[in-house]
Amino acid sequence: MAKGLTTTILHADRQSEIEHGAVHKPMHPAVAFGYRSSRDLAAVFQGERPGHVYGRQGNPTTAALEAKVSLMERAVGTVCFSTGMAAIGSMLVALLRKGDHLVSSQFLFGNTNSLLQTLAAIGVEVTLADATDAGAIERALRPETRLVFVETIANPATQIADLAAIGDLCAARGVLYVVDSTMTSPWLFQPVSVKASLVVHSLTKWIGGHGNALGGSVSDTGLYDWTKYPHIAAPYRKGNPANWGLQQIRKKGLRDIGATLSAEHAHRLSVGAETLALRLDKASANALALATWLQAQPGVARVAYPGLPSHPQHARARDWFRRFGGLMAFELREGIDCFDFLDALQVVIKSSHLGDTRTLAIPVSHTIFFEMGAAQRVQMGIGESLIRLSVGIEDYDDLQGDFEQALAKVAA
Ligand SMILES: *Cc1c(COP(=O)(O)O)cnc(C)c1O
């Protein structure tokens, strides 16, 4: 019988060999893995038998986390990396060549946008379109389009991509469909349900959840037919075609780029993931109550939160996601200085990062979206006084109380 997500995570390590009965997969910091038989060593190198050879290409602790992420996403396999950006960057470098075209969303996490510009500078064609409308993505497709990359709930302004229609479009055209589900996590949404080919996570955020370890992952849902992908190198066109893409992402991604997740951080992320559902339920409940309260305050001009009926894609969020998540963005009324307001907060921490147990706030245009300049911020829907809020699991009254006193202070 299929188990629930939390039961699955808690008992995942025991599905493989249990070392000393330990309930956690032990930490394996070894860089080198030795074999009694040199033939065995060669067989592992050639992919003829499972095993580890060198720590840059993974270790047993990271492999246990990969198995866990695969279970959470109903995926055929997962490769972990040292950060979310390492996962996205390594995956794209492993799959794309000069002259290839990719389509992504104009509402995109700033660092991913920056990465796409870097790829454009070295010969990958990039088109950014309004991913809330599958028609805009369709118009951007070309014969040489290799993949479409979107986020579920865009960071920071919470636009929700036309996930299901883009999934149908990519399936019909045979285009690889990559979904960054960091903001939703497998507890709120499984991208396989909208025909995603690859699912990306920054494990640093909700899955790890405690702001104490960086990590990223790429999972293959098994829906994409890799025999149709033009750039799978001969050594990875072996065995079940469902594994070809991930074989190349693992081999080329980890070997060539080397942004490997360490055993210690894999362990921390695994332990964090055990409470994913508990944390995200609480953060979502806090966020919905806070967004509802904030939008009624005279000092607040607008609130973007998928759980509010005023959100342009509220119906999608309600239909597709278990809850509305912990991320929101809001703007204060004209005349209230966003720095003064943030400095008046006492419980909420002024910090980048999101998906933490603690509530974090940041003035977006002045920090994470500063470098790109005003013109691009307009295109990405980022207002100059926008504040991004990642709601944590604090007791709700303490959060509302903090915003109440801060608003009173700046209104005075
Ligand atoms: C944070 C984030 C990333 C990058 O993850 P890191 O672990 O910080 O490198 C990628 N995508 C989204 C949507 C994010 O929020």
The ligand as a Tripos MOL2 file, in Angstrom:
@<TRIPOS>MOLECULE
LIG
   15    15     1     0     0
SMALL
NO_CHARGES

@<TRIPOS>ATOM
      1 C1         16.7880   29.4710   -3.7710 C.3       1 LIG1
      2 C2         16.2660   29.0010   -5.0570 C.ar      1 LIG1
      3 C3         17.1120   28.3730   -5.9760 C.ar      1 LIG1
      4 C4         18.5950   28.2020   -5.7380 C.3       1 LIG1
      5 O1         18.8590   27.4250   -4.6290 O.3       1 LIG1
      6 P1         20.2160   27.5450   -3.7530 P.3       1 LIG1
      7 O2         20.1700   26.3300   -2.9130 O.co2     1 LIG1
      8 O3         20.1270   28.8230   -2.9890 O.co2     1 LIG1
      9 O4         21.3460   27.5710   -4.7120 O.co2     1 LIG1
     10 C5         16.5670   27.9280   -7.1600 C.ar      1 LIG1
     11 N1         15.2590   28.0950   -7.4350 N.ar      1 LIG1
     12 C6         14.4180   28.6980   -6.5800 C.ar      1 LIG1
     13 C7         12.9880   28.8470   -6.9450 C.3       1 LIG1
     14 C8         14.8990   29.1870   -5.3650 C.ar      1 LIG1
     15 O5         14.0600   29.8050   -4.5190 O.3       1 LIG1
@<TRIPOS>BOND
     1     1     2 1
     2     2     3 ar
     3     2    14 ar
     4     3     4 1
     5     3    10 ar
     6     4     5 1
     7     5     6 1
     8     6     7 2
     9     6     8 1
    10     6     9 1
    11    10    11 ar
    12    11    12 ar
    13    12    13 1
    14    12    14 ar
    15    14    15 1
@<TRIPOS>SUBSTRUCTURE
     1 LIG1         1 GROUP 0 **** ****
